[in-house]
Amino acid sequence: MAIDGVSGTSATSGLDTSRRTIAGNFDTFLSILTTQLKNQNPLDPLDTNQFTAQLVQFTGVEQQLKTNEFLETLMLSSQNTAKSDAVSYIGKQVTASGKTGELTDDSAVFWSYNAASNVANAAVTIKNAQGQVVYTEMGSLNAGPGTFRWDGMGSDGNVQPNGIYTIEITGTNLAGKPVEVSTSSVGIVTGVDFTGSVPVLQVGRSKVAITDVTDVRIPEVVTPPVEDDGGEDEEA
């Protein structure tokens, strides 16, 4: 026995179509209401209160669907605005909470720090991606924000390879009590990833959530000094 093809139309798609029709065409409801009036039981007709309740019901459903459409449009608009704002970070220098920085051939590593108070004895420790200590430095720090620059030269006098490095700054005041020193990374944004719940900035090899960014600024352009060729101006 031959079997006829089965239709691919599902009940869900039919419901979605009905919802869109109800939301977009009030005449549909009036047609349904008229049909109901024509086919009602003459011995038990619907009263005015029932008609009014149905009208109120329909109006509430229609308003709810319109509200949902408005919220969807508003969400899409907000997402597009957030993406545009995130893209504007490309090419900017950002400071993000954290200890990670990237060493490249083009630039040294910069970290920002903030000392709760003056640090009389500060210890700076830099480790590579394997957790090995490659550089240490002792000194003092003033209270408040500051910047630490590392050119990639290790404590052993050898230039360290490009890669990801972490910094840790600890210290004590004159009384020997520990002073809290928070650190953050600084870098240039080269791209933006939108696959997650929040935009993620690509800073070198590192990825920084846009919510972790604490400072954004235009990077400083270092102009190389003009070399003097030692020549004398010619006289006319």
N, C-alpha and C positions, 0 to 999 in steps of 0.2 A: 504494500500500500504506500502510495506516495505521500510524503509529508510536506505540507506547505511551509514556506519560509516564515520565520518568526519576526515580527516587527521589533525594531530596536528602540522604540519610544518607551521610556520608563515613566512610572508614575511620578517620580520626582520632578522630571522636566515638565510634566503637565502641571504640577502644582506651581512651579516657578513661573510658568506662562500665565497661569490664572492670577498670581500675585501681581505680576507686571500689568496685566489687563485691568485689574481692579484699581491699581494705583494710578493708571493713566487714563481711564475712561469711566466717568461716572454714569454714562448712559447704560453701561452693562448692568449695573445694579438696578437701574430703573426698569430695564427690560425683565430682569429676574423678578422684581417686585410685581410688575404688571402680570407676568405669567402666574405668579402666586395668587393674585386677585382673581384671575379668570378661572382658576382651578380650585378655588376654595369651596368648602362645603357650605351650601346655602343655609343649611340648618344650624351651622356653627361657624359663622363668619369671624374673621379676625377683627378685633376692635382697634380703635385709633391708638390706644396706648402701645399695642404691639407694633404697629407701623412706626410709631415714633421711636420706640426702642431699637427697631431694626435700623432706622436712619442714623440714630446716634451711634450704633455699633459700627456701621459701615464707615461713618465719618472718623471714628477713632482708629479703625484699621488703616484707613487711607492716610491719616496723619502720621501714624506710626511708621508706615512704609516710606513716606516722604522724609521723615526724620532720619531713618536708616540710610536712605540715599544721600541725604545731606551730610551725615557723619562720615560716610565712605568717601565722599568728595573732599571733605575737610581733611581726612586722614591722608589721602593721596597728595593733597596740596602741601600738608605739613612735611610729608616724606620728601617731596621734591625740593622744598625749601631747605630741609636739613642736608640733602645731598649737595645742593648748590653751595651751602655754607661750608661743608666739609671740603669740597673741591677747591674753594678759595684758599685753603691752607697750603696747597702745593706751592713749593718755592719759598715758603716762609720758615723762619727759624722758630721752633717751638721748644718749650720747656715742659717736661712731663715728670710727674712724681715717679721715683724709682732710682735704681743705682746703676743701670746698664747704659753703656755707651759704645760706639763703634769707632775703631781706628782704621783710617783709610790713607791711601797715598796722598790724597788731595788736602786733607786737613787733620789737625790734632783732635783729641777728644776733649770736650768741655763738659764739666758737670757744674751744676749750681748747688749751693749749700746754704743752709740757714742755721746759725748758731743761736741758741737760746740766750747765751751771755758770752762774755769774753772767755776765750779758751787759752789758758796759759801754756798748756802742753797738749798739742794736737798731733795725732798720728793718722797719716793717710796711707791706706793699703789698697793696692790695685791688683786684681786677680784676672787671669785669663779665663777662657771658656771652660778649661779643665779644672778650675778652682785653684790653680797654682799661683802663688804670690810672685809677681814680676816687678813690682815697684813699691817702695815705701819711702815716706818722707815725714820728718818731724818739724814742728814749727808752732806758731801761735796764730789764733784767729780772732778777729774782732766780732763783737756781737752783731747779729743781723745777717742779711743776705750777702753772698759773695760768689765768685766763680773760681773753679780750679781747672787749670789747663795742663794736659799731659801730652807731650809730643811723641810718645811711643818709645822713649828711651828707657830701658829697664835699669834696675839698680845695679846690674852686673856690667853696665856699659854697652850692652848689645841692643840694637833696634828690634823691637818686638814685631811679629808679623801682623798683618791686617786681621781684624776680627772683632769679636765682641768681648768687652772687658767690663768688670764691675768695680765699683769703688766703695770703700767704707771709711768713714771719718769718725774717730772717737777722740775724746779729750777730757781734761779736767781743768778746773780753775786754780787760782793761786792757793786755795785752801785744800786742794787735792780732791774736791768733790766732782763727780762726773757731770759733764755738761752735754745736754742733748744737741746733736747736730744732724739735721735731716738733709738728705741729698736728693737730687733730681737730675735727669739727663737732658741734654740739649742737642738738637740736631735739625737738619733741613728736611722738610717733608717732600718726598718724591712721588707719592701715590696714595690712593685711598681705596680701602676695601669695604664694600657695602654688603657683603654676604651675611654678616652677623646682625644682631639686634641693634647695635650701635655702629656708626662708622669707625673704622680702624685706620689710623694713619701709618703709612710706611715711612719710617725714618731710618735711612740706611738699610741695614739688615734687620732692624728691630721693628716691631709693630706696637703701636701705642694707641689705646682706646682714646677717642676724642674726649671722653669724660675725664681722662687723667691729665689732660693738658692744663697747665697752670699759667702759661704765658705764651703770647704769640707776638712776633715782631719781624720786621724786614731785616734780613741778614746784612751785616756790615760788609761793604765792598772795600777790600784793601787795594789801594792804588800803588803799584810798584814805583819806587823813586826813579826820577829821571837821571840817567847816568850822564855825567859830564865828560865829553870826549877830549877835553883839555885844549881844544883849538881856540884860536883867537879870532875875533870878529874882523872881517876884511874891511879895509877902509875904501871908501869910494874914490 
